[in-house]
């Protein structure tokens, strides 16, 4: 089987569309269809099925996709390794992943601390969702990923080492002219009549849980495609939003925050593969812990330990359907 065809299949699964995969791969849609059909003939089983919005892998296709991703990642690493030998550069880059809110400040700060102490290191940063980052660590595509246990939670996977960095208090993002701007911690009841915007299921679940504990409900009347869009709706006064406290220092100037009384929290973790760890991963872990501690909100009551995190959070599953995590 040609790896080109495997890559086409994985791209179709990731995008959920033959036409979108064809556009990304610079093929015609008919060529993509022929490649998938040929792969199905070789394996003797249907790999994709059509639905209202495009295509998705069959159960057999999902099994093949999981192994195909790992194989393609290993093939890409092999090519890079040979090129490094050819070019006389033997140190592989440090591949770092982080959720969007963590990639906005804490992780780049930690990398800067690493470079100041270790000197020149080749590295790259990939923002993504926690579930996808976990899968990329397992596949060997990332050397370290900084993720959260926001719903639906983190799996306990023996293939990775997991280090607890601390708890992140969620805060409320407001436009700068909002009546609550600049005030101390507010109770959820004070914000119960506000319009909220959310960009992902994880943050929405935390908001609803916090509102339920306060005996009120949160009116999540607006949705945004991503964190940038969510903050744009806040800045222009359309809504308020629940956001990670670690994001406060990286906010745009027309958005401010207010802390909540007894705020919802999420655990922040760094995960690394047990096999073939990158030499720079361990020192970066220390820098991440330092960077996270430096941005703990002033109102935080204590420095947490792992027992403060969310031990019973359900595992997520590797899937081509993306469920965003904050």
LUMMI-291863 format. One line per field, with one value per residue (C-alpha): residue number from 0; residue in three letters; x, y, z. Coordinates in steps of 0.05 Angstrom, whole numbers, plus 5000, padded with zeros to 4 digits. Layout:
<nuvos>
i <- (NUM, ...)
aa <- (ala, ...)
xx <- (X, ...)
yy <- (Y, ...)
zz <- (Z, ...)
</nuvos>
This chain:
<nuvos>
i <- (0, 1, 2, 3, 4, 5, 6, 7, 8, 9, 10, 11, 12, 13, 14, 15, 16, 17, 18, 19, 20, 21, 22, 23, 24, 25, 26, 27, 28, 29, 30, 31, 32, 33, 34, 35, 36, 37, 38, 39, 40, 41, 42, 43, 44, 45, 46, 47, 48, 49, 50, 51, 52, 53, 54, 55, 56, 57, 58, 59, 60, 61, 62, 63, 64, 65, 66, 67, 68, 69, 70, 71, 72, 73, 74, 75, 76, 77, 78, 79, 80, 81, 82, 83, 84, 85, 86, 87, 88, 89, 90, 91, 92, 93, 94, 95, 96, 97, 98, 99, 100, 101, 102, 103, 104, 105, 106, 107, 108, 109, 110, 111, 112, 113, 114, 115, 116, 117, 118, 119, 120, 121, 122, 123, 124, 125, 126, 127, 128, 129, 130, 131, 132, 133, 134, 135, 136, 137, 138, 139, 140, 141, 142, 143, 144, 145, 146, 147, 148, 149, 150, 151, 152, 153, 154, 155, 156, 157, 158, 159, 160, 161, 162, 163, 164, 165, 166, 167, 168, 169, 170, 171, 172, 173, 174, 175, 176, 177, 178, 179, 180, 181, 182, 183, 184, 185, 186, 187, 188, 189, 190, 191, 192, 193, 194, 195, 196, 197, 198, 199, 200, 201, 202, 203, 204, 205, 206, 207, 208, 209, 210, 211, 212, 213, 214, 215, 216, 217, 218, 219, 220, 221, 222, 223, 224, 225, 226, 227, 228, 229, 230, 231, 232, 233, 234, 235, 236, 237, 238, 239, 240, 241, 242, 243, 244, 245, 246, 247, 248, 249, 250, 251, 252, 253, 254, 255, 256, 257, 258, 259, 260, 261, 262, 263, 264, 265, 266, 267, 268, 269, 270, 271, 272, 273, 274, 275, 276, 277, 278, 279, 280, 281, 282, 283, 284, 285, 286, 287, 288, 289, 290, 291, 292, 293, 294, 295, 296, 297, 298, 299, 300, 301, 302, 303, 304, 305, 306, 307, 308, 309, 310, 311, 312, 313, 314, 315, 316, 317, 318, 319, 320, 321, 322, 323, 324, 325)
aa <- (unk, unk, unk, unk, unk, unk, unk, unk, unk, unk, unk, unk, unk, unk, unk, unk, unk, unk, unk, unk, unk, unk, unk, unk, unk, unk, unk, unk, unk, unk, unk, unk, unk, unk, unk, unk, unk, unk, unk, unk, unk, unk, unk, unk, unk, unk, unk, unk, unk, unk, unk, unk, unk, unk, unk, unk, unk, unk, unk, unk, unk, unk, unk, unk, unk, unk, unk, unk, unk, unk, unk, unk, unk, unk, unk, unk, unk, unk, unk, unk, unk, unk, unk, unk, unk, unk, unk, unk, unk, unk, unk, unk, unk, unk, unk, unk, unk, unk, unk, unk, unk, unk, unk, unk, unk, unk, unk, unk, unk, unk, unk, unk, unk, unk, unk, unk, unk, unk, unk, unk, unk, unk, unk, unk, unk, unk, unk, unk, unk, unk, unk, unk, unk, unk, unk, unk, unk, unk, unk, unk, unk, unk, unk, unk, unk, unk, unk, unk, unk, unk, unk, unk, unk, unk, unk, unk, unk, unk, unk, unk, unk, unk, unk, unk, unk, unk, unk, unk, unk, unk, unk, unk, unk, unk, unk, unk, unk, unk, unk, unk, unk, unk, unk, unk, unk, unk, unk, unk, unk, unk, unk, unk, unk, unk, unk, unk, unk, unk, unk, unk, unk, unk, unk, unk, unk, unk, unk, unk, unk, unk, unk, unk, unk, unk, unk, unk, unk, unk, unk, unk, unk, unk, unk, unk, unk, unk, unk, unk, unk, unk, unk, unk, unk, unk, unk, unk, unk, unk, unk, unk, unk, unk, unk, unk, unk, unk, unk, unk, unk, unk, unk, unk, unk, unk, unk, unk, unk, unk, unk, unk, unk, unk, unk, unk, unk, unk, unk, unk, unk, unk, unk, unk, unk, unk, unk, unk, unk, unk, unk, unk, unk, unk, unk, unk, unk, unk, unk, unk, unk, unk, unk, unk, unk, unk, unk, unk, unk, unk, unk, unk, unk, unk, unk, unk, unk, unk, unk, unk, unk, unk, unk, unk, unk, unk, unk, unk, unk, unk, unk, unk, unk, unk, unk, unk, unk, unk)
xx <- (5000, 5026, 5033, 5004, 4938, 4941, 4953, 4893, 4849, 4872, 4859, 4789, 4775, 4803, 4764, 4702, 4695, 4722, 4721, 4757, 4810, 4818, 4828, 4880, 4918, 4913, 4877, 4811, 4752, 4747, 4821, 4809, 4748, 4788, 4844, 4794, 4758, 4824, 4844, 4777, 4787, 4856, 4830, 4765, 4721, 4686, 4728, 4682, 4607, 4568, 4524, 4487, 4549, 4601, 4636, 4660, 4701, 4665, 4685, 4737, 4759, 4769, 4814, 4854, 4857, 4887, 4944, 4952, 4964, 5018, 5051, 5050, 5079, 5135, 5149, 5152, 5201, 5244, 5247, 5265, 5319, 5352, 5350, 5381, 5438, 5446, 5447, 5492, 5438, 5428, 5387, 5313, 5267, 5228, 5155, 5109, 5033, 4985, 4912, 4898, 4892, 4958, 4993, 4974, 5022, 5046, 5077, 5116, 5140, 5164, 5200, 5235, 5259, 5284, 5322, 5354, 5381, 5396, 5417, 5396, 5344, 5304, 5230, 5160, 5092, 5027, 4962, 4906, 4851, 4868, 4841, 4880, 4943, 4939, 4933, 4993, 5036, 5016, 5031, 5100, 5084, 5094, 5148, 5106, 5036, 5003, 4929, 4870, 4820, 4761, 4701, 4701, 4766, 4833, 4845, 4892, 4937, 4998, 5033, 5044, 5074, 5029, 5052, 5002, 5020, 4963, 4892, 4869, 4811, 4762, 4744, 4691, 4711, 4675, 4677, 4716, 4653, 4613, 4584, 4621, 4688, 4741, 4702, 4723, 4699, 4626, 4574, 4542, 4474, 4497, 4509, 4449, 4412, 4472, 4480, 4538, 4579, 4616, 4662, 4669, 4633, 4685, 4679, 4603, 4599, 4640, 4595, 4531, 4558, 4578, 4511, 4474, 4513, 4492, 4419, 4414, 4422, 4469, 4439, 4488, 4453, 4513, 4566, 4634, 4678, 4739, 4770, 4787, 4715, 4690, 4732, 4711, 4638, 4656, 4697, 4639, 4589, 4547, 4560, 4604, 4644, 4677, 4751, 4814, 4848, 4915, 4892, 4883, 4952, 4944, 4876, 4863, 4859, 4784, 4769, 4776, 4761, 4728, 4739, 4682, 4665, 4684, 4703, 4701, 4770, 4807, 4870, 4930, 4975, 5038, 5040, 5101, 5111, 5142, 5181, 5238, 5230, 5263, 5324, 5294, 5225, 5244, 5275, 5215, 5169, 5205, 5197, 5123, 5113, 5149, 5110, 5043, 5060, 5077, 5008, 4966, 4912, 4926, 4861, 4878, 4876, 4933, 4982, 4946, 4972, 4948, 4897, 4861, 4850, 4791, 4805, 4739, 4738, 4716, 4764, 4758, 4764, 4806, 4759, 4758, 4701, 4732, 4703, 4740, 4771, 4793)
yy <- (5000, 5069, 5119, 5173, 5137, 5128, 5203, 5217, 5172, 5205, 5274, 5254, 5230, 5293, 5340, 5297, 5315, 5288, 5356, 5390, 5336, 5343, 5418, 5410, 5356, 5392, 5332, 5327, 5300, 5241, 5224, 5224, 5179, 5130, 5127, 5112, 5060, 5027, 5024, 4993, 4940, 4923, 4916, 4883, 4927, 4995, 5049, 5110, 5122, 5183, 5225, 5291, 5334, 5292, 5228, 5193, 5130, 5064, 5024, 4989, 5055, 5085, 5027, 5035, 5111, 5104, 5060, 5100, 5165, 5131, 5102, 5168, 5205, 5154, 5159, 5235, 5230, 5182, 5231, 5288, 5247, 5229, 5302, 5323, 5274, 5300, 5372, 5358, 5376, 5317, 5348, 5339, 5399, 5401, 5394, 5428, 5428, 5470, 5489, 5557, 5593, 5564, 5576, 5650, 5663, 5611, 5562, 5614, 5644, 5576, 5564, 5631, 5610, 5545, 5580, 5629, 5571, 5519, 5562, 5552, 5496, 5481, 5481, 5490, 5503, 5472, 5500, 5448, 5417, 5375, 5310, 5320, 5340, 5276, 5235, 5270, 5255, 5181, 5181, 5211, 5276, 5318, 5314, 5350, 5378, 5424, 5405, 5413, 5368, 5412, 5369, 5316, 5305, 5271, 5196, 5156, 5129, 5086, 5109, 5180, 5212, 5265, 5322, 5366, 5440, 5469, 5493, 5550, 5593, 5612, 5686, 5727, 5768, 5835, 5895, 5951, 5993, 5939, 5959, 5901, 5919, 5935, 5906, 5850, 5778, 5775, 5722, 5684, 5710, 5780, 5758, 5713, 5761, 5772, 5744, 5695, 5672, 5605, 5576, 5504, 5450, 5447, 5519, 5517, 5457, 5492, 5553, 5514, 5474, 5538, 5571, 5509, 5510, 5582, 5564, 5602, 5588, 5619, 5646, 5621, 5656, 5666, 5619, 5634, 5592, 5601, 5639, 5699, 5705, 5696, 5754, 5797, 5789, 5808, 5869, 5896, 5889, 5832, 5785, 5765, 5701, 5650, 5646, 5614, 5657, 5643, 5681, 5747, 5774, 5762, 5795, 5850, 5920, 5928, 5867, 5862, 5808, 5801, 5741, 5698, 5678, 5605, 5601, 5539, 5511, 5466, 5426, 5442, 5383, 5371, 5303, 5271, 5203, 5148, 5124, 5163, 5228, 5290, 5313, 5383, 5359, 5352, 5422, 5451, 5418, 5457, 5522, 5508, 5499, 5565, 5602, 5576, 5596, 5666, 5679, 5651, 5702, 5746, 5723, 5649, 5619, 5570, 5535, 5470, 5399, 5344, 5320, 5386, 5369, 5332, 5258, 5230, 5266, 5219, 5199, 5228, 5186, 5195, 5217, 5256, 5298, 5356, 5375, 5439, 5445, 5511)
zz <- (5000, 4982, 5039, 4993, 4994, 5069, 5076, 5031, 5075, 5139, 5109, 5088, 5159, 5191, 5146, 5139, 5066, 5001, 4968, 5026, 5026, 4951, 4958, 5014, 4977, 4909, 4878, 4843, 4882, 4834, 4846, 4922, 4912, 4870, 4922, 4978, 4935, 4918, 4991, 5008, 4955, 4982, 5053, 5033, 5077, 5072, 5105, 5099, 5098, 5075, 5119, 5113, 5122, 5086, 5103, 5166, 5179, 5189, 5252, 5208, 5179, 5248, 5268, 5204, 5213, 5282, 5256, 5192, 5232, 5273, 5211, 5173, 5233, 5238, 5164, 5168, 5226, 5187, 5129, 5175, 5209, 5143, 5122, 5188, 5176, 5105, 5130, 5189, 5241, 5287, 5342, 5329, 5343, 5408, 5386, 5436, 5436, 5478, 5481, 5451, 5518, 5542, 5476, 5483, 5540, 5590, 5541, 5501, 5567, 5590, 5524, 5532, 5601, 5572, 5516, 5566, 5606, 5553, 5495, 5423, 5414, 5352, 5371, 5345, 5378, 5356, 5386, 5385, 5426, 5487, 5457, 5393, 5430, 5471, 5408, 5377, 5438, 5433, 5358, 5371, 5334, 5398, 5451, 5503, 5506, 5557, 5564, 5611, 5645, 5626, 5606, 5580, 5619, 5610, 5601, 5646, 5591, 5609, 5546, 5573, 5634, 5664, 5708, 5745, 5739, 5780, 5780, 5736, 5763, 5708, 5705, 5670, 5610, 5604, 5557, 5591, 5600, 5635, 5704, 5738, 5707, 5759, 5817, 5864, 5860, 5840, 5853, 5795, 5816, 5798, 5726, 5718, 5671, 5626, 5555, 5552, 5492, 5488, 5437, 5463, 5501, 5557, 5579, 5570, 5617, 5670, 5664, 5670, 5730, 5766, 5752, 5777, 5842, 5851, 5839, 5773, 5699, 5649, 5584, 5532, 5475, 5429, 5402, 5371, 5326, 5369, 5427, 5383, 5361, 5432, 5457, 5398, 5418, 5489, 5467, 5426, 5483, 5455, 5513, 5571, 5574, 5619, 5602, 5633, 5685, 5652, 5592, 5630, 5615, 5540, 5530, 5480, 5511, 5502, 5545, 5620, 5671, 5739, 5786, 5810, 5881, 5888, 5814, 5771, 5759, 5710, 5721, 5677, 5659, 5617, 5583, 5552, 5518, 5561, 5501, 5470, 5510, 5482, 5523, 5530, 5553, 5627, 5634, 5597, 5648, 5703, 5663, 5653, 5728, 5740, 5686, 5712, 5784, 5761, 5732, 5789, 5804, 5864, 5896, 5892, 5962, 5956, 5911, 5892, 5891, 5844, 5895, 5884, 5811, 5782, 5793, 5767, 5700, 5645, 5590, 5520, 5458, 5396, 5341, 5277, 5306, 5343, 5410, 5430, 5498, 5529)
</nuvos>
